[in-house]
Amino acid sequence: MVKKSQLAIFEAPQEKADGLKSWALVELFGHQRIVGAMTVDPPEFPGMVRVDVPDLLKDGKVERPGFTRYLGRAAIYGATPIDEATVRQLLPAIDGKPHRPMQFSRGEDY
């Protein structure tokens, strides 16, 4: 027979509130960086981190469209909360896309 005090462990977990939300510079393993609006534990992928990179604007026109990237927590080296103005200053230098794979020539030296 289960005592009333033991029932608490069998109850359904309560809905979690939305995760942490902040503008941030997120540093990833593999020498990658991404800036944007960071959400920890987004409802669509709990346990992950979502970064919404805004459009890169130049003279009022979209030079590079924004995008969303989902990251596993283990891929993150560090996250620094910053304000939106700083995110927009960093956007031209940090595109947030993975590096291209290295290509080795098939020269006769190998």
C-alpha positions as CSV (number, residue, x, y, z in Angstrom):
1,M,0.0,0.0,0.0
2,V,1.3,3.5,-1.0
3,K,1.2,6.1,1.7
4,K,-0.1,9.6,0.8
5,S,3.3,11.2,1.3
6,Q,4.7,8.8,-1.3
7,L,2.2,9.8,-4.0
8,A,4.1,13.0,-4.7
9,I,6.8,11.0,-6.6
10,F,4.1,9.5,-8.9
11,E,2.4,12.8,-9.8
12,A,3.0,14.2,-13.3
13,P,5.7,16.8,-13.4
14,Q,4.4,20.4,-13.7
15,E,4.9,22.4,-16.8
16,K,8.2,24.2,-16.8
17,A,8.2,27.9,-17.3
18,D,9.9,29.3,-20.4
19,G,13.6,29.1,-20.1
20,L,16.2,31.9,-19.8
21,K,16.0,34.5,-22.5
22,S,18.8,37.0,-23.2
23,W,20.7,38.6,-26.0
24,A,24.1,36.8,-25.9
25,L,27.4,36.0,-27.5
26,V,27.6,32.2,-27.5
27,E,30.9,30.5,-27.9
28,L,31.0,27.0,-29.2
29,F,33.5,24.3,-29.3
30,G,35.3,24.2,-32.7
31,H,36.1,27.9,-32.5
32,Q,32.7,29.1,-33.5
33,R,30.8,32.0,-32.2
34,I,27.2,33.1,-32.7
35,V,25.3,36.2,-31.5
36,G,21.6,36.7,-31.1
37,A,18.6,36.2,-28.9
38,M,19.3,33.1,-26.8
39,T,16.6,30.9,-25.2
40,V,17.6,28.1,-22.9
41,D,15.2,25.1,-22.9
42,P,12.9,26.3,-25.7
43,P,9.5,24.6,-25.6
44,E,10.0,23.0,-29.0
45,F,13.3,21.3,-28.0
46,P,13.7,21.1,-24.2
47,G,17.3,20.6,-23.1
48,M,18.7,22.6,-26.0
49,V,19.6,26.2,-26.6
50,R,18.0,28.2,-29.3
51,V,19.8,31.3,-30.8
52,D,17.8,33.6,-33.1
53,V,20.3,35.6,-35.2
54,P,18.7,38.8,-36.4
55,D,19.0,40.2,-40.0
56,L,22.2,42.0,-40.8
57,L,21.1,45.3,-42.1
58,K,23.2,47.8,-44.2
59,D,21.8,51.1,-45.3
60,G,18.3,49.9,-44.3
61,K,18.5,46.8,-46.5
62,V,19.0,43.2,-45.5
63,E,22.5,42.2,-46.3
64,R,22.3,38.8,-44.7
65,P,19.0,37.3,-43.5
66,G,18.6,36.2,-40.0
67,F,18.2,32.5,-39.0
68,T,17.6,30.3,-36.0
69,R,20.1,27.7,-34.8
70,Y,19.5,25.0,-32.1
71,L,22.5,23.9,-30.1
72,G,23.1,21.0,-27.7
73,R,24.3,22.2,-24.3
74,A,27.5,20.1,-24.6
75,A,28.5,22.2,-27.7
76,I,28.6,25.4,-25.8
77,Y,31.9,26.6,-24.3
78,G,30.5,29.9,-22.9
79,A,27.7,32.4,-23.1
80,T,28.0,36.1,-22.4
81,P,24.8,38.1,-21.9
82,I,25.0,41.3,-23.9
83,D,22.5,44.0,-25.1
84,E,20.8,44.1,-28.5
85,A,23.0,47.0,-29.6
86,T,26.1,45.0,-29.0
87,V,24.7,42.0,-30.9
88,R,24.0,44.3,-33.9
89,Q,27.6,45.7,-33.7
90,L,29.0,42.1,-33.7
91,L,26.8,40.8,-36.5
92,P,29.1,41.8,-39.4
93,A,32.1,40.0,-37.9
94,I,30.2,36.9,-36.5
95,D,28.0,35.1,-39.0
96,G,27.3,32.1,-36.7
97,K,27.6,29.5,-39.4
98,P,29.8,26.5,-39.1
99,H,33.3,26.7,-40.6
100,R,33.8,25.0,-44.0
101,P,35.6,21.7,-43.8
102,M,39.3,21.8,-44.7
103,Q,40.2,20.4,-48.1
104,F,43.5,18.7,-48.6
105,S,45.1,18.6,-52.0
106,R,45.9,15.3,-53.5
107,G,49.4,16.3,-54.4
108,E,52.1,13.8,-55.1
109,D,53.8,14.6,-51.8
110,Y,51.3,12.4,-49.9
